[in-house]
Amino acid sequence: MIMVADVGATKTVLACASGGPGGLVLASAHKFHNDQYDSFESVLIAYIKASGIGSVPAIGVAAAGPVVEGTCRLTNLDWTIDADSLATRFGFSGVVILNDLQAGAYGIEHLSEDAFETIHPGRPSDFGNRVLISPGTDLGEAIIHGHEGQYLPIAGEGGHADFAPYNGETARLWEYIRRARGSVRVGDLLSGRGIAVIYSFLAEEGDGVDETIALSPLPEQAVTQRALSGEDATAIRTVHLFFDILAAEARIMALKTLSVGGVFFGGGVIPRLTTLLDRERFLGLFCGSGPHRDFLSRIPLRVIIDTDLPLYGAAAFILSLSE
């Protein structure tokens, strides 16, 4: 048995993991809100106390930021996680820190079939390249290279790349964000907070705004709830535009990587909104009208509804080291 952690900008989830004939098993999972702690180490101490587990030999950490030589400085949280420090302080004989999207990419193969919702079945190629796109507090992206019967995840920070408008509406949205922030990243739109930004833009364009959302401490959640309830036309339009932008970004990533093995959508935002997804429209925008339309139409599009994906990936990676 080992310990695994998924450390994001707003929350950290810790669990114990073990492997066996039936696959990976997670147990004793606990969620912690990061604003109540000053470091990952303090969360880890709280988890050990809350779970009552004894010593474990190793820990795998999926962290929301770039990992360099065993250290991760989280992108949207002032925490640094260092493998050597964790080993020294907690007595782990093995510590692995992975980018959270890289960990998630390792986890795809270890999920059950009911952990997926299919947007488009396509015609997948065995061990063809894949892409994982995960909107959460920010946007994470990973490339999964298919090579000689294996999938090799490649960490990246694609959510921080510049956003490219593709029609008049998204050009106006780009300008709306640029005026406020000076630059426009893909993650400024394809994220939880991006939903709030899109809503504000549409309200300024004349759709009207619900004041309860404007005053909400978590406007992205308020927008999502009102869209799902059908109470707010602007909120519904917000979700539709979010999915349009997601389809365009998925097309860009699929073309850059020739991801004939599939495009997978993870993170915490999309699974809550799939009831509002127009699959035919999404597929049309993903395929586009260019010369590679037929190629893109063969690519499977699947939503991962199991939010423990990074935990499975971190566990799979660290357990594989002892095989």
N, C-alpha and C positions, 0 to 999 in steps of 0.2 A: 504493500500500500504506500502511496505517495500523496503529497499535498499539491493542489493546483489552485491558481488564482487568476482571475480575470479583472484587471485593474483599468478602469476607464476614467473619464474626466469627472463623473458625478458619483459613481458607485464602484465598489469592489465586491466581487463574489469569490468566496473560498470554499473548497470542498476537498474531500479525500477521494482518491481514484485508485482503482485496481483493475487489472486485466485478467481475463479468463477465457474459457472456451466460448462463452456467450458474448464476448466483446468487452468493451470498456464499461465500467460501472462507476457512477458517481454517488457519493454518500456524504451525509453530514454537511450539506451545503448551507451557507449563511451569507446574507447580503448586508453590506455595510455602506452607509452614506458617507462619502469622503469628506464632506464639510464638517463632520464631527470628529475628524482625526487630523493629526498634523504630519503623518507619514505613513507609508505602507507598513513599516515595522510596527507602528502602534495598532494598525488594523490586524496584523498577524497575531500580535499578542492577545487582542480581544477575541479573535477567532479561536485560538488555542484554549482560552479560558471558557468560552461559550460552548465549544464542541466537546470539551473534556477528552480530547484524543491525547494519546501519549506521543512519544517521539516517533518521527517518521524519517526515513533516510534521505529523502530528496523532495524538492519542490520545483514545479514548473510554473512560471509566471508569464501570462499573456498581458502585455502592457501597451497602452495606447500612446505610442511614440516610437521614434527610431531607436534601435538598439545598436550600440557600438561597443565592442570588446566587453560584453557582459554588463553593460550599464545602460539604463534607459532614463532619460529625462523626459517626463510625460509632457506631451505637447500642450494640453489645455489644463494642466494642474501643476503647481509648483512642488512636485515630488520628484526625487531621484531614487531609482531602485538599482542597487548594485549587487551583483552575484557574490562577490567575495565578502562583502559586509554581511549579507544574509547567512552565508555559510559560517562565518565566525561567530555571529551573535546567537544563532539558533542551533548550531551544531549539525547543519545539514552536510551530508557527504557529497551531495550532488545538487547543484542549482543551475537551472536553465532559464534564461529570460528571452522571450520571443516577442517580436512585434505582435500585437493582438490580431491583426489580419493574417499574418503569416501563420500564427497558431490556428486561427479559424480555418485556414486553407488545409492544414494538416487534419483538421477534425472532420471534414466533409465525408471522408470514406468510413467514418466510424458512427455515423448517424443511421437510425432506422429509416425505412422508407416513409413512415408517417411523419417524419420531421420535415418533409418537403411539401410545398404546394406548387404545382406546375402552372406556369403562365402559358408556355408553349412547349410541346414535347420535342419538336425538331427531329433531327436524325443524328444523334451524337456519334462521334468517332472515338473508338476505344483509345484511351490515353492521349487524346488530343489536348492541346492547351486549354486551360480554363481561366476564368476571371471571377474573383469574388469582390462584390461591391456592397459595402455595409454602411448605410446612413444611421448614425446614432447621435450623440451629442455633437460630433463632427462627422466627417466622411472618411472612411477607410477603404482602401483598395489594395488588392494583392493579385499578382499574376501567378498562375499555377502551371508550370511547364511540364508537359507530358513527355517522358523520355524513357525508352527501353522498359516499358511496363511499370513505370513508377510515376508518381506525381511529385514534383519538386517545387514547393511554394517559394516565391520570391517576394520579400517584403518591399513595400514602397510607401510613399507619402503622396499619392496621386490626388488626395482630397485638397491638397494645398496648391495644386496647379491652377492656372488662370482659367476662368470660365469663358467659354466662347459662345456668344449669342448666335442663334441660328434662324431667327425670324424677327419681325418687327416688335412683337410683344416682349420677347426675351432681350432684345436690344434696349428697349425702354427699361426693363427690369435691371439690366446691367448698369445703365446710367443712373438709375435710382440708388443702387448700392454704391456705385463709384462716388457719387456726390457725398455720401455719408462716410465712406471708409477709405476712399482713395484707390482701392484695388478691389477686384472681385475674384474670389476663389470658387472653385466648384463646390467646396464644402460650405460656403456661405449660403448655398441654396439646398443642397442635398444633405440635410441634417435636420435634427429636431428644431434647432433655432432658425434654420432656413425656412421652415414652414411659417414661423411667425413673420419673417421678413417678406415672404411672398404675400402673405395676408395683408400686411401694411401697404405693400405696393399696389395690390388690387383695390384696396380701400381708397388710396390716393387717386387711382385712375377713375374712381367714380362708382365703384360697386357698393360703397357704404360700409360702415364698420359697426360692429356690436361693441358698445362701451364696456361691457363686462369683460370682453377679451382685452381691450386696451388697458384695463386696470388690473388684469390678472398678473400675479407674480410669476406664473408659468404660462405665458400666452400660447406657446406651441401646443401644450396639452389642451388648453381651452379651445383652440382652433380645431384640433383633432376631434375632440368630443362633440363639438357643434356640427362638424362635417358628418360624423357618423350618425348623429341623431337626425340629420336633415333639416335642422332648425335655421341654418345660416347659409344663404346662397354663396356669399363670399368665401366662407370656409370650404364649401364643396368645390368651388372653382380653384381655391388654393391647392387642394389635394390633387385635382386634375392636372394643374400646371406642374406641380411637383413631379407627378408621374411622367409627364411629357419630357421634362428636363432629364429625368432618370433614364428614360428610353434613349434619349440622344447621347447621354454619357456612356451608356452600355454599348451603343453602336460604335462609338469612338474606341472604347477599350477592346471590343471584339475585333475591330479591324486592325488595330495596332498589334494585337497578339495572335490573330488567327485562332480564336478560341473555339475550335470546333468541338471541344469537349463540353462546352456549356458555359453560360453566364449565370452565376449564382448571386442571389441578393440576400445578405444577412443584415445584422444590426437589429436595433429595437424599434425602429420607426415603421418599416414596411409591413411587418406581420400584422400590425394593428389596423392597417388601412386597406388590405386586399379586397374587402367587400366593396370598396369604391373604385377599384381598378377596372377600367375598360380594357380587357385583354386584346380585343381586336385592334383598338386604336394604338395600344402600346406596341403590339407587334408591327403594325404598319409604320410607326415612327422609328422603331428599332431597325427595320429592314431598309427604310428610306426608298429613294427612287433612283439611286445611282447604279453603276455597272455591277456592283456586288450584292444586289438585292437577293438574287437566288442563293448565293453563298450564305448570306446572313439568315435566310429563312430556314436553313437546316440546323441552326444553333439552338439547342435547348435553353429555355429561360425558366429558372426555378427559384422560388423563394424558400429560404430556410427559416422555419418557424420555431425551431428550437434555439432559444437564446443562450443555451449553455455551450454553443459551438466552440468558443475559444478554450473552454475548460477541457473539452474532449481532445482538442488539438494539442494543447500543452501536455496532457497526460499521454497521448499517443507518442509524441516526440520523445519525452523523457524516458518512457518505458521501453522504447525501441533501442535506447542506448545500452540497455543491459541485456539485450538479446544476443 
